[in-house]
């Protein structure tokens, strides 16, 4: 199996796909090679690596995208992304958008919203309602992955060189959206899976795809749940959507949680009507949830 464009010197590359015991690396020359790794090596799609002979060295990451599985374990999904698309449709659970935005910002990613299935009346109503809340603070795209309506604006967004992924609950159409943006994705996955030496039980964790119009998308199979993974109460206070004016007019205390602290800029904005009481109550609910989780984690640490 090839280990890079040359085994006598080190070459830098990018992990495109991850299999149980190997990764596919794209080198600067355009060459792709399969490189063996340990099953639990910790490498993920999007990692920048340096390959020399049999040795694969991971270079520093700028961002990490994580998720929590059904058992509560946290998994790293991809690295070195700069944007995260939050896909919503009429069946999206309440609160998902705010959670995903906070988590994305805490991870150093720029979130954007995708209102899919706009060919449905319910979806358009949802886009209008949520657009009024988020349009001023996030890029928003109203489209239909099935009909293609509205896709061009999203293609232009990625054309700027963004590398991202989509998250959303089951049924919002993430797979259809990815296939619409990158029509040959199924062919590429099939070609990579034909490597007989990988074994029939090995599956791709995720795959990085270059979009025809520019930009890159990571396909993350099974990535349904995304939210407050390793998020602190301080990050909720800093990244909740609607609190952006704090960047110009901050609170008196840097660790303000925007409850009843003196000199709280959020309280002033709520009183002035610049932040609605409904949005503020949503924030307090999320903050309380995270604080309870933090306290529970602290109690567990005391028992060890």
C-alpha positions in Angstrom: 0.0 0.0 0.0 1.3 3.4 -0.9 2.2 5.7 2.1 2.6 9.0 0.2 4.1 10.5 -2.9 7.6 9.4 -1.7 8.8 7.4 1.2 12.3 9.0 1.4 11.0 12.4 2.6 8.1 14.0 4.5 5.1 15.3 2.6 2.2 17.3 3.9 -1.4 16.3 3.1 -5.0 16.4 4.2 -7.1 13.4 5.4 -10.1 13.0 3.1 -11.6 9.7 4.4 -11.1 7.6 7.5 -11.4 3.9 7.6 -10.9 1.6 10.6 -7.3 0.9 9.9 -6.3 3.5 7.3 -6.9 7.0 6.1 -6.9 8.4 2.6 -4.6 11.4 2.3 -4.6 14.1 -0.4 -1.1 15.6 -0.9 -0.2 19.0 -2.3 0.7 17.4 -5.6 -2.8 16.2 -6.1 -1.9 12.5 -5.5 -4.1 10.5 -3.1 -2.7 7.6 -1.1 -4.0 5.2 1.6 -1.9 5.3 4.8 -2.2 2.7 7.5 -3.1 4.0 11.1 -3.9 2.3 14.4 -7.6 1.7 14.8 -7.9 4.2 17.6 -5.3 6.6 16.3 -7.4 9.7 16.9 -7.0 11.0 13.3 -10.1 12.5 11.7 -11.2 13.8 8.4 -9.9 17.3 7.9 -6.7 16.7 9.8 -3.6 18.2 8.2 -0.8 15.5 8.4 2.8 15.0 7.5 3.7 11.6 6.1 7.2 10.2 6.0 7.5 6.5 5.1 5.3 4.5 7.5 4.9 7.5 9.9 1.9 9.8 9.9 2.2 12.9 12.0 -0.8 15.1 12.8 -0.3 18.8 12.5 -1.9 21.3 14.9 -5.7 21.7 14.5 -7.5 25.0 14.3 -11.0 23.7 15.2 -12.6 20.4 16.2 -16.2 19.2 15.7 -17.5 16.9 18.3 -20.7 15.0 19.0 -22.2 12.9 21.9 -23.5 9.4 21.2 -26.6 7.7 22.6 -24.5 6.5 25.6 -23.2 9.9 26.4 -19.7 9.3 25.1 -18.1 12.2 23.2 -16.6 11.6 19.7 -14.5 13.8 17.5 -16.1 14.0 14.0 -13.9 16.3 11.9 -11.2 18.9 12.2 -10.1 22.2 10.7 -13.6 23.3 9.6 -14.5 27.0 9.6 -18.3 26.9 9.1 -21.2 24.7 10.3 -24.6 24.5 8.5 -27.5 24.0 10.8 -30.3 22.4 8.7 -33.9 22.9 9.9 -37.2 21.8 8.6 -40.7 21.6 10.1 -39.8 18.4 12.2 -36.8 20.0 13.9 -37.0 19.9 17.7 -37.5 23.0 19.7 -34.3 24.6 20.9 -32.1 22.8 18.5 -31.0 25.9 16.6 -29.9 27.8 19.7 -28.0 24.8 21.0 -26.2 24.2 17.7 -25.3 27.9 17.3 -23.8 28.1 20.8 -21.9 24.8 20.3 -20.6 25.9 16.9 -19.4 29.2 18.2 -17.7 27.6 21.2 -15.9 25.3 18.7 -14.6 28.2 16.8 -17.0 27.6 13.8 -19.1 30.2 12.0 -22.7 28.9 12.1 -25.2 29.4 9.3 -28.9 28.3 8.9 -30.3 26.3 6.1 -34.1 26.2 5.9 -34.7 23.1 3.8 -37.8 21.8 2.0 -39.0 25.3 1.1 -41.3 23.7 -1.4 -43.6 22.8 1.6 -45.9 25.5 3.0 -44.9 24.5 6.6 -41.2 24.9 5.8 -41.7 28.4 4.4 -43.7 29.4 7.5 -40.9 28.1 9.7 -38.3 30.0 7.6 -40.2 33.3 8.0 -40.6 32.8 11.7 -37.1 31.8 12.5 -35.6 34.2 9.9 -37.0 37.1 12.0 -35.0 35.8 15.0 -31.7 34.8 13.3 -31.4 36.6 10.0 -29.6 39.6 11.4 -26.9 37.6 13.2 -26.4 34.6 10.9 -26.3 33.8 7.2 -29.6 32.2 6.3 -30.5 30.1 3.2 -34.0 29.2 2.2 -34.0 26.3 -0.3 -35.1 22.9 -1.4 -32.6 20.2 -1.9 -35.1 18.2 -4.0 -36.2 21.0 -6.5 -32.9 22.9 -6.4 -34.6 26.2 -5.6 -32.3 28.4 -3.6 -29.2 26.2 -3.9 -27.2 28.7 -5.9 -26.9 31.1 -3.0 -25.5 28.3 -0.8 -23.1 27.3 -3.6 -21.8 30.9 -3.8 -21.4 30.9 0.0 -19.1 27.9 -0.2 -17.3 29.3 -3.2 -15.4 31.6 -0.9 -13.4 28.6 0.2 -15.3 27.5 3.3 -14.9 24.0 4.6 -17.9 22.8 6.6 -20.5 20.2 7.6 -24.2 20.0 8.1 -26.0 19.1 11.3 -29.7 18.6 11.9 -32.2 16.2 13.3 -33.4 13.1 11.5 -35.6 13.9 8.5 -34.5 17.5 7.7 -32.8 16.3 4.5 -29.0 16.6 5.2 -28.1 13.7 2.9 -30.3 15.1 0.0 -28.7 18.5 0.5 -25.2 17.1 0.4 -26.0 15.1 -2.8 -27.5 18.1 -4.4 -24.4 20.2 -3.8 -22.0 17.4 -4.7 -23.8 15.1 -7.2 -20.9 12.5 -7.5 -20.7 11.9 -3.8 -22.2 8.4 -4.0 -19.7 7.4 -6.8 -16.8 8.6 -4.7 -17.9 6.7 -1.6 -18.3 3.5 -3.7 -14.9 3.9 -5.3 -13.2 4.2 -1.9 -15.1 1.3 -0.4 -13.8 -1.0 -3.2 -10.4 -1.4 -1.5 -10.5 -5.1 -0.7 -7.8 -5.0 1.9 -9.9 -2.9 4.2 -12.3 -5.7 5.0 -16.0 -5.9 4.7 -16.7 -4.7 8.2 -14.8 -1.4 7.8 -16.9 1.6 7.2 -16.0 5.3 6.5 -16.4 7.5 9.6 -16.7 10.6 7.5 -15.5 11.9 4.1 -14.3 15.3 2.8 -15.8 16.3 -0.6 -14.7 19.2 -2.8 -17.8 21.0 -4.2 -17.8 21.6 -8.0 -18.4 25.3 -7.5 -15.7 25.7 -4.7 -15.5 24.9 -1.0 -15.6 21.6 0.8 -18.1 19.6 2.8 -17.6 16.8 5.2 -20.1 14.0 5.1 -20.7 12.7 8.6 -22.8 9.5 8.5 -24.9 8.9 11.6 -24.2 12.4 12.9 -27.8 13.2 14.0 -27.3 14.6 17.5 -25.4 17.8 18.0 -25.6 20.3 20.8 -24.1 21.2 24.1 -21.0 19.0 24.1 -18.4 20.2 26.6 -20.1 23.6 26.7 -19.7 25.7 29.8 -22.1 28.1 31.3 -19.7 30.9 30.5 -19.8 29.9 26.8 -23.6 29.9 26.8 -23.4 33.4 28.2 -20.9 34.5 25.5 -22.3 32.8 22.4 -26.1 32.8 22.7 -27.6 34.2 19.5 -29.0 37.7 20.1 -26.3 38.7 22.5 -24.0 40.0 19.7 -24.3 43.7 20.8 -22.3 42.7 23.8 -19.2 42.7 21.6 -19.5 46.5 21.5 -21.0 47.2 24.9 -19.9 44.5 27.4 -21.1 43.8 30.9 -19.3 45.3 33.9 -18.0 41.9 34.9 -16.2 39.6 32.4 -17.8 36.5 33.9 -21.3 37.9 33.9 -24.0 35.2 33.4 -26.7 37.8 32.6 -29.0 37.0 35.4 -29.2 39.9 37.9 -25.6 41.0 38.1 -25.0 44.8 38.4 -23.9 46.4 35.1 -25.3 43.6 33.0 -25.6 44.8 29.4 -28.1 42.0 28.5 -30.4 43.1 31.3 -30.3 46.6 29.8 -31.0 45.4 26.3 -33.9 43.4 27.5 -35.3 46.4 29.4 -34.9 48.5 26.3 -36.7 45.9 24.1 -33.6 45.2 22.0 -33.6 41.6 23.2 -37.1 40.2 23.5 -38.3 38.7 26.8 -39.0 35.4 25.0 -35.4 35.1 23.8 -34.1 36.0 27.2 -36.2 33.3 28.8 -34.9 30.8 26.2 -31.4 31.8 27.2 -32.0 31.4 30.9 -33.5 27.9 30.3 -30.3 26.8 28.4 -28.0 28.4 31.0 -29.8 26.6 33.9 -29.5 23.3 32.0 -25.8 23.7 31.6 -25.3 24.9 35.2 -27.1 21.8 36.5 -24.9 19.6 34.4 -21.8 21.4 35.6 -22.8 21.0 39.2 -23.5 17.3 38.6 -20.1 16.8 37.1 -18.5 18.6 40.0 -20.2 16.3 42.5 -19.1 13.2 40.5 -15.5 14.5 40.7 -15.7 14.8 44.5 -16.7 11.2 44.8 -13.6 9.9 43.0 
